[in-house]
Amino acid sequence: MGRVLSIDYGKRRTGLAVTDPLQLIANGLCTVSTPDVLDFVLDYIRREHVERVVVGRPRQTDGTDSENMKRVEPFVNRLRKLVPDVPVVYFDERYTSVLAHQAMLDGGLKKKARQDKALVDEISATIILQGWMESRRMGIE
């Protein structure tokens, strides 16, 4: 079994999360400047056995694609072309930023730490990955 890499693609920063090799636990990996994320992901895939990439699909509350989808889709198409042996799938990312802020509050992080947008992006990627893992366990994928 290989790892599953999750991407919360943003305009300026992109949060990344990854499973352990047995795909039991999702952990935040890091946040990368968006212009550098493709090189980072390609390097990570070369170093680690990545079985699949899950990319957050930005949607409005009514289910339609949000404005950021115009940036995400070209990234996903390029990634699919550069790593054709690794499936790249979308997973709904609605409310992940809200959930990330709530997780930070629940974790007792101070206000200064909660304002760290890079940390929010990394936690959001982790929430996307956890959601994908849960949907897979339930047979929804």
C-alpha positions in Angstrom: 0.0 0.0 0.0 1.1 3.5 -0.7 0.4 6.9 0.8 -2.4 9.1 -0.3 -1.5 12.8 -0.7 -4.1 15.5 -0.2 -3.9 19.0 -1.7 -5.8 22.1 -0.6 -4.9 24.3 -3.6 -5.1 28.0 -3.0 -4.3 31.2 -4.8 -1.2 32.0 -2.8 -0.6 28.9 -0.6 -1.4 25.3 -0.9 -1.8 23.0 2.1 -0.7 19.4 1.9 -1.5 16.3 4.0 -0.6 12.7 3.7 -1.6 9.3 5.0 0.8 6.8 6.6 1.8 3.9 4.3 -1.1 1.8 5.6 -3.6 4.6 4.9 -4.9 4.6 8.5 -4.1 8.1 9.6 -4.1 11.5 7.9 -1.4 14.0 8.9 -0.6 17.5 7.8 2.5 17.6 5.7 3.2 21.3 5.1 2.1 24.4 3.2 3.9 25.4 0.0 3.7 28.6 -2.0 1.3 27.8 -4.8 3.8 28.6 -7.6 6.1 26.0 -6.1 3.5 23.3 -5.4 3.8 21.3 -8.6 7.5 20.8 -8.2 7.1 20.0 -4.5 4.4 17.3 -5.3 6.4 15.8 -8.1 9.5 15.6 -5.9 7.4 14.0 -3.1 6.0 11.4 -5.4 9.5 10.5 -6.6 10.6 10.0 -2.9 7.6 8.3 -1.5 5.2 5.6 -2.8 2.1 7.7 -3.4 -0.9 5.6 -4.5 -3.3 8.4 -5.1 -3.6 12.2 -4.9 -6.8 13.8 -3.6 -7.4 17.4 -4.5 -10.0 19.5 -2.8 -12.7 20.6 -5.2 -13.7 24.2 -4.4 -17.5 24.5 -4.4 -20.1 27.0 -3.3 -22.6 26.1 -0.7 -25.1 25.3 -3.5 -22.7 22.7 -5.0 -21.5 24.7 -8.0 -17.8 25.2 -8.6 -16.3 28.2 -6.9 -14.0 30.8 -8.5 -10.9 28.9 -7.4 -11.8 26.0 -9.7 -10.4 28.0 -12.6 -7.0 27.6 -10.9 -7.4 24.1 -9.6 -8.4 22.4 -12.8 -5.3 23.3 -14.9 -3.1 22.2 -12.0 -4.9 18.9 -11.8 -4.7 18.4 -15.6 -1.0 19.1 -15.5 -0.4 16.8 -12.6 -2.4 14.0 -14.3 -0.2 14.4 -17.4 3.1 14.4 -15.5 2.2 11.4 -13.2 -0.1 9.2 -15.3 0.4 6.2 -13.1 -1.0 8.0 -10.0 -4.8 8.6 -9.9 -5.7 12.2 -9.1 -9.2 12.6 -7.8 -11.3 15.4 -6.5 -13.0 15.6 -3.1 -15.5 18.3 -2.0 -13.7 20.8 0.2 -16.7 22.9 1.2 -16.4 24.2 4.8 -12.8 22.8 5.4 -11.5 26.2 6.3 -14.3 26.7 8.9 -13.6 23.2 10.2 -9.9 23.9 10.4 -10.5 27.1 12.4 -12.8 25.1 14.7 -10.1 22.4 15.1 -7.6 25.1 16.1 -10.0 26.5 18.7 -10.8 23.0 20.0 -7.1 22.3 20.2 -6.5 25.3 22.4 -4.4 27.3 20.0 -3.9 30.9 20.9 -5.3 33.7 18.7 -1.9 34.4 17.1 -1.5 30.7 16.0 -5.0 30.6 14.7 -4.2 33.6 12.4 -1.4 31.5 10.7 -3.0 31.0 7.3 -0.4 28.4 6.3 -1.5 26.3 9.3 -5.1 26.7 8.3 -4.3 25.5 4.8 -2.4 22.4 6.1 -5.2 21.5 8.5 -7.7 22.0 5.6 -5.8 19.5 3.5 -5.8 17.1 6.4 -9.6 17.5 6.8 -10.0 16.9 3.0 -8.0 13.7 3.3 -9.9 12.5 6.4 -13.2 13.1 4.6 -12.0 11.2 1.6 -10.7 8.3 3.8 -14.1 8.2 5.6 -16.1 8.2 2.4 -14.0 5.4 1.1 -14.5 3.3 4.3 -18.3 3.9 3.8 -18.0 2.8 0.2 -19.0 6.3 -1.1 -15.8 7.2 -3.0 
